[in-house]
Amino acid sequence: MLTYNSQLKKLVLPEYGRNIQQMVDYCCTIEDREERNKCARSIINTMSNLFPQLKQETDYEHKLWDHLAIMSDFKLDIDYPCEVVKPENLDTKPEPIKYKHEPIKMRHYGKIVGQMIERACEWPDGEEKEALVMLIANHMKKLIYQISNEDVEDAKIFKDLEFFSKGEIKLDPATHKLHQFKVAPAAQAASTKKEKKK
């Protein structure tokens, strides 16, 4: 009768395969300590040959010894050449990263648009500032269009821009026109029919 892998003991580190796990299990049963040490070193050599790319990493041998200890469920009593990982350290989690939760005035524009408007307010009046403000306004219109797919009145964008800038940036719909965004046409599939040679 065939024995399936699903019926066998679950592998602790599947990347090494069942043969390596069986070698580790056998090593744990060797009574003579010297023989057990030799067996462990030969297992490490075999593991190293399975993953030669590990040799380019720093402390790759240390990692192999850690893996050997883990596969033996920390029951392998040998003279480790380095201090291996402890069972209690396997489940340690990194400290959570604290993010700044700053309120965003209008989420559909995102945080960066607000920062760009703040920078634009700091620029001296002139053509460059005018061009920057128009770029930001067009970008705001594009962001709204991506959400709703409906044409947005320029006056709405100018009102939001004035709100973000606390009244410092005012654009008149009569003198300022934003781009008209349209849905890009779907790409047509290439014809599979070959033209007949004449």
C-alpha positions as CSV (number, residue, x, y, z in Angstrom):
1,M,0.0,0.0,0.0
2,L,1.3,3.4,-0.9
3,T,2.1,6.0,1.8
4,Y,1.2,9.6,0.8
5,N,3.0,12.7,2.1
6,S,-0.2,13.9,3.6
7,Q,-0.2,10.8,5.9
8,L,3.3,11.5,7.1
9,K,4.6,13.8,9.8
10,K,4.4,17.5,8.8
11,L,7.7,19.0,7.9
12,V,9.0,21.8,10.1
13,L,11.0,23.4,7.2
14,P,9.6,22.0,4.0
15,E,12.2,23.7,1.8
16,Y,14.8,21.1,3.0
17,G,12.6,18.1,2.0
18,R,11.7,14.9,3.9
19,N,15.1,13.2,3.4
20,I,16.9,15.9,5.4
21,Q,14.2,15.8,8.1
22,Q,14.7,12.0,8.3
23,M,18.4,12.5,8.6
24,V,17.8,15.0,11.5
25,D,15.4,12.6,13.2
26,Y,18.0,9.8,12.9
27,C,20.8,12.1,14.2
28,C,18.7,12.6,17.4
29,T,18.7,8.9,18.0
30,I,22.5,8.4,18.0
31,E,23.6,7.7,21.5
32,D,27.4,8.5,21.1
33,R,27.9,12.2,21.3
34,E,30.9,12.3,19.0
35,E,29.1,10.3,16.3
36,R,26.1,12.6,16.8
37,N,28.3,15.6,16.2
38,K,29.8,14.1,13.0
39,C,26.3,13.3,11.8
40,A,25.1,16.8,12.5
41,R,28.1,18.3,10.5
42,S,27.4,16.0,7.5
43,I,23.7,17.2,7.6
44,I,24.9,20.8,7.6
45,N,27.1,20.1,4.6
46,T,24.2,18.5,2.7
47,M,21.9,21.4,3.6
48,S,24.5,23.8,2.3
49,N,24.8,21.9,-1.0
50,L,21.0,22.1,-1.4
51,F,21.1,25.9,-1.3
52,P,24.5,27.1,-2.5
53,Q,23.2,30.7,-2.9
54,L,23.1,30.9,0.9
55,K,26.9,31.0,0.9
56,Q,26.8,34.5,-0.5
57,E,24.9,35.7,2.6
58,T,26.6,36.8,5.8
59,D,26.4,34.2,8.6
60,Y,25.0,31.6,6.3
61,E,26.4,28.7,8.4
62,H,24.8,30.2,11.5
63,K,21.4,30.1,9.7
64,L,22.0,26.4,8.8
65,W,22.7,25.5,12.4
66,D,19.6,27.4,13.5
67,H,17.5,25.5,10.9
68,L,19.0,22.2,12.2
69,A,18.0,23.0,15.7
70,I,14.5,24.0,14.6
71,M,14.1,20.7,12.6
72,S,15.1,18.7,15.6
73,D,12.5,20.5,17.7
74,F,15.5,21.7,19.8
75,K,16.1,18.1,21.0
76,L,19.4,17.6,19.2
77,D,22.1,17.6,21.9
78,I,25.3,18.4,20.1
79,D,28.2,20.8,20.3
80,Y,26.9,23.7,18.2
81,P,29.7,25.9,16.8
82,C,27.6,29.0,17.4
83,E,24.7,30.0,19.6
84,V,21.5,28.8,18.0
85,V,18.1,30.4,18.1
86,K,16.0,29.7,21.2
87,P,12.4,28.3,21.0
88,E,10.9,31.3,22.7
89,N,12.5,33.6,20.1
90,L,10.8,32.0,17.1
91,D,7.4,33.6,17.7
92,T,8.7,37.1,18.6
93,K,7.1,39.9,16.6
94,P,8.7,43.2,15.7
95,E,7.6,46.3,17.4
96,P,4.6,47.9,15.6
97,I,5.4,50.9,13.4
98,K,3.7,54.0,14.6
99,Y,2.2,56.0,11.8
100,K,1.1,59.6,12.0
101,H,-2.6,59.7,11.7
102,E,-3.1,63.2,10.4
103,P,-6.7,64.1,9.2
104,I,-7.1,64.6,5.5
105,K,-9.5,67.4,4.6
106,M,-10.8,65.7,1.4
107,R,-9.8,62.1,1.1
108,H,-10.5,61.8,-2.7
109,Y,-7.6,64.3,-3.3
110,G,-5.3,62.6,-0.9
111,K,-2.7,64.0,1.4
112,I,-0.1,65.0,-1.2
113,V,-2.4,67.4,-3.1
114,G,-2.8,69.3,0.1
115,Q,0.9,69.5,0.6
116,M,1.4,70.7,-3.0
117,I,-1.1,73.5,-2.5
118,E,0.7,74.5,0.7
119,R,4.0,74.7,-1.2
120,A,2.3,76.6,-4.1
121,C,1.1,79.2,-1.6
122,E,4.7,79.8,-0.5
123,W,5.8,80.6,-4.1
124,P,6.1,84.3,-5.1
125,D,3.4,85.5,-7.6
126,G,4.3,85.1,-11.2
127,E,4.1,82.8,-14.3
128,E,5.7,79.9,-12.5
129,K,3.3,80.0,-9.6
130,E,0.4,80.3,-12.1
131,A,1.6,77.3,-14.1
132,L,2.1,75.2,-10.8
133,V,-1.4,76.1,-9.6
134,M,-3.0,75.1,-13.0
135,L,-1.1,71.8,-12.9
136,I,-2.4,71.1,-9.4
137,A,-6.0,72.1,-10.4
138,N,-5.8,69.8,-13.4
139,H,-4.5,67.0,-11.3
140,M,-7.4,67.5,-8.8
141,K,-9.9,67.3,-11.6
142,K,-8.3,64.1,-12.9
143,L,-8.5,62.5,-9.4
144,I,-12.2,63.3,-9.2
145,Y,-12.8,62.0,-12.7
146,Q,-11.1,58.7,-11.8
147,I,-13.6,58.2,-9.0
148,S,-16.8,59.3,-10.7
149,N,-16.1,59.0,-14.5
150,E,-18.3,62.1,-14.9
151,D,-17.2,65.5,-16.1
152,V,-16.5,67.9,-13.2
153,E,-17.2,71.6,-13.4
154,D,-14.0,73.7,-13.2
155,A,-15.8,75.9,-10.7
156,K,-16.0,73.0,-8.3
157,I,-12.2,72.4,-8.5
158,F,-11.5,76.1,-8.0
159,K,-13.7,76.2,-5.0
160,D,-11.8,73.2,-3.4
161,L,-8.5,74.8,-4.3
162,E,-9.5,78.0,-2.6
163,F,-10.6,75.9,0.5
164,F,-7.3,74.0,0.6
165,S,-5.3,77.2,0.3
166,K,-7.4,79.0,2.9
167,G,-8.4,81.6,0.4
168,E,-4.9,82.4,-0.9
169,I,-5.4,80.8,-4.4
170,K,-8.5,82.0,-6.3
171,L,-9.1,81.1,-9.9
172,D,-11.9,82.5,-12.0
173,P,-13.7,80.0,-14.3
174,A,-14.2,82.8,-16.9
175,T,-10.5,83.2,-17.4
176,H,-9.1,79.8,-16.4
177,K,-9.9,76.6,-18.2
178,L,-8.9,73.1,-17.1
179,H,-8.4,70.0,-19.3
180,Q,-11.4,67.9,-20.3
181,F,-10.7,64.3,-19.4
182,K,-12.3,61.4,-21.2
183,V,-12.3,57.6,-20.8
184,A,-9.7,56.0,-22.9
185,P,-11.1,53.7,-25.6
186,A,-10.6,50.0,-24.9
187,A,-7.8,48.4,-26.8
188,Q,-9.1,46.4,-29.8
189,A,-7.9,42.8,-30.1
190,A,-5.6,42.2,-33.0
191,S,-7.2,40.4,-35.9
192,T,-6.2,36.8,-36.0
193,K,-7.2,36.3,-39.6
194,K,-4.3,36.4,-42.0
195,E,-4.7,38.1,-45.3
196,K,-4.7,35.7,-48.2
197,K,-1.9,36.2,-50.7
198,K,-3.0,37.2,-54.1
